[in-house]
Amino acid sequence: MLEFIYLSGWGAFALLLSFQLPFMFFFLHLIYKKTYVDSAPSDTSDEKITKFKNIWMTVVVVLFVAVNLMSIQYMPAVSSARAVASGQDVMEVDVTAASWSYEMSTREFVAGKPIRFTAKSTDTVHGFAIYSPDGDVLFTMMLVPGVTASSLIYTFKEPGTYKIRCLEYCGAAHHEMSDEIIVKASTS
């Protein structure tokens, strides 16, 4: 369930709706009531309004903190740290982005083995996003020229052909800036 929420656009959309719909229904109910049922000024005491406001804010803060705490395990820095802590050898891959292509030290990987992508740009801001064979974005990195190379560790779970695309507009041929990598099944 958490993978659906944090790793897909539809999951994020569903989470957003779960926060907004109750508020919208309450708001519309209140507007309807004050417009058509009882348009007289409210005789609700200030203490009751304050109590309701405090309960409402507590619920919002608790939900916000809970959703963010559950998302920590999906952050790239945390998954990178987990891969290093596992004790497995991490394969090093150097990536250089330049106007409208990627230079990579290797393009073939083995599923289940952690890979550290160390990427930089030589000319302008580029993106380095890897898509699964199903078209889902697995991770993305922003590459800024003149800045220390970005680094991220990722472990591919499934074999297949993965697409690489630039997600930062980098000039006239930005739409053609793509590449592929091959992930093979583990032999062990």
ABEGO torsion letter per residue (X at the ends): XAAAAAABAAAAAAAAAAAAAAAAAAAAAAAAAAAAABABBBABBAAAAAAAAAAAAAAAAAAAAAAAAAAAAABAAAAAAAAAAAGBBBBBBBBBBBBGBBBBABABBBBGBBBBBBBBBAABBBBBBBBBAAGBBABBBBBBBGBBBBBBBBBBABBEBBBBBBABBAEAAAAABBBBBBBBBBAX
